[in-house]
Amino acid sequence: MVATQRPHGATLDLASVLAHPDNGGLAFVAGPKSGVWQDVAVDAHDSPGQGLLITTAALPETTWQQDSLVRRAHDRGFAAIAMPGAAAAASGARKLAERLGVTLLAVDRPIELARACWQLQESRDALTIDYVRKVAQAFEYPAEDLGDLLGHLCAAIGQGIALIDASGPVQQAGGSLDPDLHAALDFSRWISVARVGDAAAASVRVDSSTRKGLRLVVFGSGMGDPQLRALSTVAEIMMPAVAARILIDELDSVNDASASADLLRAFVELRGARDADVQLRMSAQGWRTSGYHLGFQFTPRAPVDPIGLLRAISHELATVTVEARAALSGSSVLGWLSFTEPPTATQVETYASALHGVHQHLRRTRDIALGIGSMQSGEAGLARTLSEASDAAKIATSRSSSGYLVRVDSLGLEQLLLAWTGNDTFLPAAESLLAPLLTEAPELLDTLAAYLDHESGIQATADALGLHRNTVGQRVQRAQELVGADLSSPETRLALHLACRAVLAPGN
């Protein structure tokens, strides 16, 4: 069998052939690691040539036959030879290839390699069609999410795929997009290709109604111009499916976020009490309430997209090496870290620092505050640390001196409240809020303050004041009516708690 391709002016280079996804399992063995070839011949041992010789016969076993084959290819004018089994070439044959300047290649499927060379040299449309066919086959497999879809497409075309925005990769499969290559892409163009060294990328703008500024990128090393042009077309074909998947995932995210937010709100409002339905739902969600917990809340100081904030925080929390959960709480993101065994003080500091690191990273693009609760255990402890984190986050939104971060440490939230309310600007507002109690029923103020100090617990307040629980309940109800506040609201309870602490502080 003798077949020779002699295209007019078309050349072939080793890097492009190695980068072709269907090169028959081609691998470099010895000789020059780069080269440009004028033609490709199949089983043309005795014919002259100027480029690549592909043989369907395996490499001979004896060393003298191997040396003879390399020398004969060189004498016939070939710059490279590819054959099955060449990876087992003896050192003598490898050294001879180096000395003669013949690139020795191993190939598992020679005819497939010949076809790939033909596509790269003579039929660029065939290369594009081949890529399109593989992408169409990939679309036949249902994808669970965007990452799964990118994985299918990556496997189909044999190149890396990334979804990027101006700041960097959003999601990628089959490798990591080089930052320099990312910087070289033109976001203003519909299609943009770029080369940086041996790396190349073809990209297309993603036409998404929900997420702007995205591009779909196909990237790899050693790709020639024919491949890059073909992949530009393929990127355009893949883009609508990727945009549709983004929309589907966005809708799923909104639904999941809403369900998670409702569940977390129901749990927090129980304040440690048990509810079988809530417990069942939390178990189905994979939220573990046993063990030890450290609550946190990220609260925006300016309008943000809550779903986008939740997505960004969840992405950052993936780097934290313990179980982390997060859900929307209004416009904030409330969550917790869980531990099966009681963490040491050093470990607590390590994970609190990790949350601080997440906060610092997110603040580069978002104006947010962070509140961190204290380490607590069990179901009631989880509710307590979440409540602490929520209160701490509200305080943190105005604490620029602490970098908009407040942590409930061993001193407890009470010390934080005292520190924050002990100033001249807050006191007049607190006195105005509590004026009906100060003027009409001062005893109600003491009861209300104790009630809030004891986390709205009637019996705990009664024990602390030496009163009957019914008396406490009546006084709290009366205080609520006089102030005109709804104590079922966490925000209202925090405001009254702050005001009580400020008014009752020594010296006021």
C-alpha positions as CSV (number, residue, x, y, z in Angstrom):
1,M,0.0,0.0,0.0
2,V,1.4,3.4,-1.0
3,A,-0.4,6.7,-0.5
4,T,1.1,10.1,-0.7
5,Q,-0.4,13.5,0.0
6,R,1.2,16.4,-1.9
7,P,-0.9,19.5,-1.3
8,H,0.0,22.6,-3.2
9,G,1.6,25.0,-0.7
10,A,-0.1,23.3,2.4
11,T,2.3,22.3,5.2
12,L,1.9,20.3,8.3
13,D,3.7,20.7,11.7
14,L,4.2,18.3,14.5
15,A,2.5,20.4,17.1
16,S,-0.7,20.6,15.1
17,V,-0.8,16.8,14.6
18,L,-0.1,16.1,18.2
19,A,-2.9,18.5,19.2
20,H,-5.5,16.8,16.8
21,P,-8.0,14.8,18.9
22,D,-8.0,11.9,16.4
23,N,-4.4,11.5,15.7
24,G,-4.4,7.7,16.2
25,G,-2.7,7.9,19.6
26,L,0.4,9.7,18.3
27,A,3.3,10.2,20.7
28,F,6.8,11.6,20.4
29,V,9.7,9.2,20.8
30,A,13.0,10.7,19.6
31,G,14.6,13.2,17.3
32,P,13.6,16.8,16.6
33,K,10.6,17.9,18.7
34,S,9.3,20.3,16.0
35,G,9.2,20.4,12.3
36,V,7.2,21.5,9.2
37,W,6.4,18.9,6.6
38,Q,5.5,19.3,3.0
39,D,3.8,15.9,2.5
40,V,2.6,12.8,4.2
41,A,3.2,9.3,2.8
42,V,1.7,5.9,4.0
43,D,3.8,2.8,3.6
44,A,6.0,4.5,1.0
45,H,9.3,3.1,2.3
46,D,11.0,3.1,-1.1
47,S,9.6,6.4,-2.5
48,P,11.2,9.8,-1.9
49,G,9.5,12.2,0.3
50,Q,9.9,15.5,2.2
51,G,7.7,15.2,5.3
52,L,6.1,12.5,7.4
53,L,6.2,8.7,6.6
54,I,3.5,6.7,8.2
55,T,3.9,2.9,8.3
56,T,1.2,0.4,9.1
57,A,3.9,-2.2,10.0
58,A,5.2,-2.3,13.5
59,L,8.7,-1.4,14.5
60,P,11.1,-4.3,13.9
61,E,12.3,-6.1,17.0
62,T,16.0,-6.4,16.2
63,T,18.1,-3.3,16.8
64,W,19.9,-3.5,13.4
65,Q,16.5,-3.5,11.6
66,Q,15.4,-0.5,13.6
67,D,18.6,1.4,12.7
68,S,18.2,0.5,9.1
69,L,14.6,1.7,9.0
70,V,15.5,5.1,10.5
71,R,18.4,5.5,8.1
72,R,16.4,4.5,5.0
73,A,13.7,7.0,5.9
74,H,16.3,9.7,6.2
75,D,17.9,8.7,2.9
76,R,14.6,8.9,1.1
77,G,14.2,12.5,2.4
78,F,11.6,12.0,5.1
79,A,11.9,14.3,8.1
80,A,9.7,12.1,10.4
81,I,8.5,8.5,10.6
82,A,5.4,7.3,12.6
83,M,4.8,3.6,13.3
84,P,3.2,1.3,15.8
85,G,5.4,0.1,18.6
86,A,8.0,2.9,18.1
87,A,7.8,3.6,21.8
88,A,9.9,0.4,22.3
89,A,12.7,1.6,20.0
90,A,16.2,0.8,21.3
91,S,18.5,3.5,22.5
92,G,20.7,3.0,19.4
93,A,17.7,3.8,17.1
94,R,16.8,6.8,19.2
95,K,20.3,8.2,19.1
96,L,20.5,7.6,15.3
97,A,17.2,9.6,14.9
98,E,18.6,12.4,16.9
99,R,21.9,12.5,14.9
100,L,20.1,12.3,11.5
101,G,17.4,14.8,12.4
102,V,14.6,12.4,11.9
103,T,11.6,12.7,14.2
104,L,10.6,9.2,15.5
105,L,6.9,8.9,16.5
106,A,4.8,6.1,17.9
107,V,1.2,5.7,16.6
108,D,-1.4,3.2,17.7
109,R,-3.7,3.6,14.6
110,P,-1.7,4.7,11.5
111,I,-4.7,5.1,9.2
112,E,-6.5,7.4,11.7
113,L,-3.3,9.5,11.8
114,A,-3.2,9.7,8.0
115,R,-6.8,10.9,8.0
116,A,-6.0,13.6,10.6
117,C,-3.1,14.8,8.5
118,W,-5.3,15.0,5.5
119,Q,-7.8,17.1,7.4
120,L,-5.1,19.5,8.6
121,Q,-3.6,19.8,5.1
122,E,-6.2,19.5,2.5
123,S,-9.7,19.6,3.9
124,R,-10.2,22.2,6.6
125,D,-14.0,22.0,6.1
126,A,-13.7,18.2,6.8
127,L,-12.0,19.0,10.1
128,T,-14.7,21.4,11.1
129,I,-17.4,18.9,10.1
130,D,-15.7,16.3,12.2
131,Y,-15.7,18.5,15.2
132,V,-19.3,19.4,14.7
133,R,-20.3,15.8,14.4
134,K,-18.6,15.0,17.7
135,V,-20.3,18.0,19.4
136,A,-23.7,16.8,18.1
137,Q,-23.0,13.4,19.6
138,A,-22.1,15.0,22.9
139,F,-25.4,16.8,22.9
140,E,-27.2,13.5,22.9
141,Y,-26.1,12.8,26.5
142,P,-28.2,14.6,29.1
143,A,-26.1,16.9,31.3
144,E,-26.9,17.3,35.0
145,D,-25.6,20.9,35.1
146,L,-23.3,23.3,33.3
147,G,-20.1,21.6,34.6
148,D,-21.4,18.3,33.3
149,L,-22.1,19.8,29.9
150,L,-18.7,21.3,29.6
151,G,-17.2,18.0,30.5
152,H,-19.1,16.2,27.7
153,L,-18.0,18.8,25.2
154,C,-14.4,18.7,26.3
155,A,-14.3,14.9,25.9
156,A,-15.9,15.2,22.5
157,I,-13.5,17.6,20.9
158,G,-10.4,16.7,22.9
159,Q,-9.6,20.3,23.9
160,G,-10.0,22.3,27.1
161,I,-13.2,24.3,27.5
162,A,-13.9,27.3,29.8
163,L,-16.7,29.7,30.5
164,I,-15.0,33.0,31.5
165,D,-15.8,36.6,32.4
166,A,-13.5,39.6,32.5
167,S,-12.0,38.5,35.8
168,G,-11.1,34.9,34.9
169,P,-12.6,31.4,34.4
170,V,-16.1,30.9,35.9
171,Q,-16.0,27.2,35.1
172,Q,-13.7,25.0,33.0
173,A,-13.1,21.4,32.0
174,G,-10.1,19.6,30.5
175,G,-7.4,21.9,32.0
176,S,-6.9,25.4,33.2
177,L,-7.0,28.4,30.9
178,D,-3.7,30.3,31.0
179,P,-4.2,33.8,32.5
180,D,-2.1,35.4,29.8
181,L,-4.3,33.7,27.2
182,H,-7.4,35.0,28.9
183,A,-5.9,38.5,28.9
184,A,-5.2,38.2,25.2
185,L,-8.9,37.5,24.3
186,D,-10.9,40.5,23.0
187,F,-14.2,40.7,24.9
188,S,-15.6,43.3,22.6
189,R,-15.7,40.9,19.6
190,W,-18.2,38.2,18.8
191,I,-15.3,35.8,18.0
192,S,-11.8,36.3,19.3
193,V,-8.8,34.0,18.9
194,A,-5.5,34.4,20.7
195,R,-2.0,32.8,20.9
196,V,0.5,33.0,23.7
197,G,3.5,30.9,23.1
198,D,2.4,27.4,22.3
199,A,-1.0,27.9,23.8
200,A,-4.0,29.1,21.7
201,A,-7.7,29.7,22.3
202,A,-10.8,30.4,20.2
203,S,-13.7,32.1,22.0
204,V,-17.2,33.4,21.3
205,R,-19.4,35.7,23.3
206,V,-22.2,33.9,25.2
207,D,-25.6,35.3,24.4
208,S,-27.2,34.9,27.9
209,S,-30.1,36.8,29.2
210,T,-29.3,36.2,32.8
211,R,-25.5,36.5,33.0
212,K,-23.7,39.2,31.0
213,G,-20.1,39.4,30.0
214,L,-19.4,35.7,29.5
215,R,-17.4,34.0,26.8
216,L,-17.1,30.4,25.8
217,V,-13.5,29.4,25.2
218,V,-11.9,26.4,23.6
219,F,-8.2,26.2,24.4
220,G,-5.2,23.9,24.0
221,S,-1.5,23.7,23.1
222,G,0.1,23.2,19.7
223,M,-3.0,24.0,17.6
224,G,-2.4,25.2,14.1
225,D,-4.4,27.8,12.2
226,P,-6.8,25.2,10.6
227,Q,-7.7,23.8,14.0
228,L,-8.1,27.2,15.5
229,R,-10.4,28.3,12.7
230,A,-12.4,25.1,13.0
231,L,-12.7,25.4,16.8
232,S,-14.0,29.0,16.4
233,T,-16.9,27.6,14.3
234,V,-17.4,24.8,16.8
235,A,-17.5,27.3,19.7
236,E,-20.3,29.2,18.0
237,I,-22.2,26.0,17.6
238,M,-21.8,25.0,21.3
239,M,-22.6,28.4,22.6
240,P,-26.5,28.3,22.4
241,A,-26.5,25.0,24.4
242,V,-24.2,26.5,27.0
243,A,-26.4,29.6,27.3
244,A,-29.5,27.5,27.7
245,R,-27.8,25.4,30.4
246,I,-26.8,28.6,32.2
247,L,-30.5,29.7,32.2
248,I,-31.7,26.3,33.4
249,D,-29.1,26.2,36.2
250,E,-30.0,29.8,37.2
251,L,-33.7,28.8,37.6
252,D,-32.7,25.8,39.6
253,S,-30.5,27.9,41.8
254,V,-33.3,30.4,42.4
255,N,-35.7,27.6,43.3
256,D,-33.1,25.8,45.5
257,A,-32.1,29.1,47.2
258,S,-35.7,29.9,48.0
259,A,-36.4,26.5,49.4
260,S,-33.2,26.6,51.5
261,A,-34.0,30.1,52.8
262,D,-37.5,29.1,53.9
263,L,-36.1,26.0,55.7
264,L,-33.3,27.9,57.5
265,R,-35.8,30.7,58.5
266,A,-38.1,28.0,60.0
267,F,-35.2,26.4,61.9
268,V,-33.9,29.7,63.3
269,E,-37.4,30.9,64.4
270,L,-37.7,27.7,66.5
271,R,-34.9,29.0,68.6
272,G,-33.6,25.6,69.6
273,A,-37.1,23.9,70.0
274,R,-37.6,20.7,68.1
275,D,-39.9,20.3,65.2
276,A,-40.3,16.9,63.5
277,D,-41.1,18.4,60.1
278,V,-38.3,20.8,60.1
279,Q,-35.9,18.1,61.3
280,L,-37.0,15.9,58.4
281,R,-36.6,18.6,55.8
282,M,-33.1,19.5,57.1
283,S,-32.1,15.9,57.0
284,A,-33.3,15.6,53.4
285,Q,-31.3,18.8,52.6
286,G,-28.2,17.2,54.0
287,W,-28.0,19.7,56.8
288,R,-26.6,18.1,59.9
289,T,-27.6,19.7,63.2
290,S,-25.6,17.4,65.5
291,G,-22.0,18.0,66.4
292,Y,-20.3,21.4,66.8
293,H,-21.1,24.6,64.8
294,L,-19.7,28.0,64.0
295,G,-22.3,30.3,62.5
296,F,-21.6,33.2,60.1
297,Q,-23.5,35.7,58.1
298,F,-22.5,37.9,55.2
299,T,-24.6,41.0,54.9
300,P,-24.5,43.4,52.0
301,R,-24.0,47.1,52.8
302,A,-25.3,48.1,49.3
303,P,-27.8,46.5,46.9
304,V,-26.5,43.2,45.5
305,D,-27.9,40.2,43.6
306,P,-28.6,37.8,46.5
307,I,-28.4,34.7,44.3
308,G,-25.0,35.9,42.9
309,L,-23.8,36.6,46.4
310,L,-24.8,33.1,47.6
311,R,-23.1,31.6,44.5
312,A,-19.9,33.5,45.2
313,I,-19.9,32.7,48.9
314,S,-20.6,29.0,48.2
315,H,-17.7,28.9,45.7
316,E,-15.3,30.4,48.2
317,L,-16.5,28.1,51.0
318,A,-15.5,25.1,48.8
319,T,-11.9,25.9,49.8
320,V,-12.7,25.5,53.5
321,T,-11.8,22.0,54.6
322,V,-14.8,21.3,56.9
323,E,-18.5,20.9,56.2
324,A,-20.0,24.3,55.3
325,R,-23.6,25.2,54.6
326,A,-25.1,28.5,53.5
327,A,-28.5,29.8,52.5
328,L,-30.2,33.1,51.8
329,S,-31.6,35.1,54.8
330,G,-33.3,38.0,53.2
331,S,-30.6,39.8,51.2
332,S,-27.9,38.2,53.5
333,V,-26.2,34.8,53.3
334,L,-26.5,32.9,56.6
335,G,-24.5,29.7,57.2
336,W,-22.4,27.6,59.4
337,L,-19.4,25.3,59.6
338,S,-19.9,21.9,61.2
339,F,-17.5,19.6,63.1
340,T,-18.1,16.0,64.2
341,E,-15.6,16.3,67.1
342,P,-15.1,19.3,69.4
343,P,-12.5,21.6,67.7
344,T,-9.6,22.9,69.6
345,A,-9.2,26.6,70.3
346,T,-6.5,26.7,67.6
347,Q,-8.8,25.0,65.1
348,V,-11.6,27.5,65.8
349,E,-9.2,30.4,65.2
350,T,-8.1,28.7,62.0
351,Y,-11.6,28.4,60.6
352,A,-12.6,31.9,61.8
353,S,-9.6,33.2,59.9
354,A,-10.7,31.2,56.8
355,L,-14.1,33.0,57.0
356,H,-12.3,36.3,57.3
357,G,-10.2,35.4,54.2
358,V,-13.5,34.7,52.3
359,H,-14.8,38.1,53.5
360,Q,-11.6,39.9,52.4
361,H,-11.7,38.2,49.0
362,L,-15.3,39.0,48.3
363,R,-14.9,42.6,49.4
364,R,-12.8,43.2,46.4
365,T,-15.9,43.2,44.3
366,R,-18.8,43.6,46.8
367,D,-19.5,45.8,49.8
368,I,-20.4,43.3,52.4
369,A,-20.0,42.8,56.2
370,L,-19.4,39.6,58.1
371,G,-20.6,38.5,61.4
372,I,-19.3,35.3,63.1
373,G,-21.0,33.6,66.0
374,S,-19.4,31.6,68.8
375,M,-18.7,27.8,68.7
376,Q,-21.8,25.9,69.9
377,S,-22.9,22.3,70.1
378,G,-26.0,20.4,69.2
379,E,-29.2,21.6,67.6
380,A,-29.9,24.3,70.1
381,G,-26.3,25.5,69.8
382,L,-26.7,25.7,66.0
383,A,-29.7,28.0,66.4
384,R,-27.8,30.1,69.0
385,T,-24.6,30.6,66.8
386,L,-26.7,31.5,63.8
387,S,-28.6,34.1,65.8
388,E,-25.3,35.4,67.1
389,A,-23.8,35.6,63.7
390,S,-26.9,37.5,62.4
391,D,-26.7,40.0,65.2
392,A,-23.0,40.4,64.8
393,A,-23.4,41.0,61.0
394,K,-25.9,43.8,61.7
395,I,-23.4,45.5,64.0
396,A,-20.6,44.9,61.5
397,T,-22.3,46.8,58.7
398,S,-21.3,50.1,60.5
399,R,-18.0,49.0,62.0
400,S,-15.5,50.3,59.4
401,S,-12.8,50.3,62.1
402,S,-13.0,46.5,62.3
403,G,-13.1,46.1,58.5
404,Y,-16.9,45.5,58.7
405,L,-16.2,42.2,60.6
406,V,-17.6,41.4,64.0
407,R,-17.0,38.1,65.8
408,V,-18.7,36.9,68.9
409,D,-15.8,35.5,70.8
410,S,-15.5,34.2,74.4
411,L,-16.7,37.6,75.7
412,G,-20.1,37.0,74.1
413,L,-22.4,39.3,72.2
414,E,-23.2,41.3,75.3
415,Q,-19.7,42.9,75.3
416,L,-20.0,43.7,71.6
417,L,-23.4,45.4,72.2
418,L,-21.9,47.5,75.0
419,A,-18.9,48.5,72.9
420,W,-21.1,49.5,70.0
421,T,-23.8,51.4,71.9
422,G,-21.5,53.2,74.3
423,N,-21.3,56.4,72.2
424,D,-23.0,59.8,72.1
425,T,-24.7,59.3,68.7
426,F,-26.6,56.1,69.6
427,L,-27.8,57.1,73.1
428,P,-30.3,59.9,72.0
429,A,-31.9,57.5,69.5
430,A,-32.2,54.8,72.1
431,E,-33.8,57.1,74.7
432,S,-36.3,58.2,72.0
433,L,-37.2,54.6,71.2
434,L,-37.7,53.7,74.8
435,A,-39.3,57.0,76.0
436,P,-42.7,55.4,76.7
437,L,-41.1,52.9,79.1
438,L,-38.8,55.5,80.7
439,T,-41.7,57.9,81.5
440,E,-44.6,55.6,82.1
441,A,-43.3,52.2,83.4
442,P,-39.6,52.0,84.2
443,E,-40.0,48.6,85.7
444,L,-41.0,47.3,82.3
445,L,-37.7,48.5,80.9
446,D,-35.8,46.3,83.3
447,T,-38.0,43.3,82.5
448,L,-37.6,43.9,78.8
449,A,-33.8,44.2,79.0
450,A,-33.6,41.0,81.0
451,Y,-35.9,39.2,78.6
452,L,-33.7,40.2,75.6
453,D,-30.5,39.4,77.6
454,H,-31.9,35.9,78.1
455,E,-32.6,35.3,74.4
456,S,-36.4,36.0,74.7
457,G,-36.8,33.1,77.2
458,I,-39.7,33.7,79.5
459,Q,-38.7,31.2,82.2
460,A,-35.0,32.2,82.1
461,T,-36.1,35.8,82.6
462,A,-38.4,34.9,85.4
463,D,-35.7,33.0,87.2
464,A,-33.2,35.9,86.8
465,L,-35.7,38.5,88.2
466,G,-37.3,36.3,90.8
467,L,-40.7,36.8,89.2
468,H,-43.5,34.4,88.1
469,R,-43.3,33.5,84.4
470,N,-46.8,34.9,83.9
471,T,-45.8,38.2,85.3
472,V,-42.8,38.3,82.9
473,G,-45.0,37.5,80.0
474,Q,-47.5,40.2,80.9
475,R,-44.8,42.8,81.3
476,V,-43.0,41.9,78.0
477,Q,-46.4,42.2,76.2
478,R,-47.1,45.5,77.9
479,A,-43.6,46.9,77.0
480,Q,-44.1,45.7,73.4
481,E,-47.4,47.6,73.2
482,L,-46.0,50.8,74.7
483,V,-43.0,50.9,72.4
484,G,-45.1,49.8,69.4
485,A,-42.6,47.1,68.4
486,D,-43.0,43.5,67.1
487,L,-40.7,41.3,69.1
488,S,-41.2,38.4,66.7
489,S,-38.8,40.3,64.3
490,P,-35.1,39.5,64.9
491,E,-34.2,43.0,63.6
492,T,-36.6,44.6,66.1
493,R,-35.3,42.5,69.0
494,L,-31.7,43.6,68.1
495,A,-32.7,47.2,68.0
496,L,-34.5,47.1,71.4
497,H,-31.6,45.1,72.9
498,L,-29.1,47.7,71.8
499,A,-31.3,50.5,73.0
500,C,-31.8,48.9,76.5
501,R,-28.1,48.3,76.9
502,A,-27.3,51.9,76.0
503,V,-29.9,53.4,78.3
504,L,-29.2,51.1,81.2
505,A,-25.4,51.4,81.0
506,P,-23.8,52.8,84.1
507,G,-23.6,56.6,84.0
508,N,-26.7,57.1,81.8
